Amino acid sequence: MLKDIDPVLSADLLWVLAAMGHGDDLALVDANHPAEKIARATMSGRLVRLPGLAMARAARAILSALPIDAFEAQPARRMLVAGNLAALPEVQRQGQAETERALGGSEPLAQIE
């Protein structure tokens, strides 16, 4: 049994996190994202589902074990809202807070289309 591991981190998720290296990307996405297709094209080919879990809770668990590559200019990104590029949905605001907590300071999420 492992100690001090967030219970949200399943064995599959821990395996994926442990296999990651510098510069690798991890995407936290909702059910509308084509995750199956994208996951098949990755090195692991794995999609890890966390059903019923809030995005911020998943981010907190992952960031408790996985450091953010702080040497990257924009280590964390968020998807822009189509049709309203200025919008910052609550789920992204909460993700921003978890990222800042992990980094120990303010770091705005970079934006991607």
PyMOL commands that set and color helices and strands:
alter all, ss='L'
color gray80, all
select helices_A, chain A and resi 11-19+35-40+55-63+90-103
alter helices_A, ss='H'
color red, helices_A
select strands_A, chain A and resi 77-79+110-112
alter strands_A, ss='S'
color yellow, strands_A
deselect
rebuild
show_as cartoon
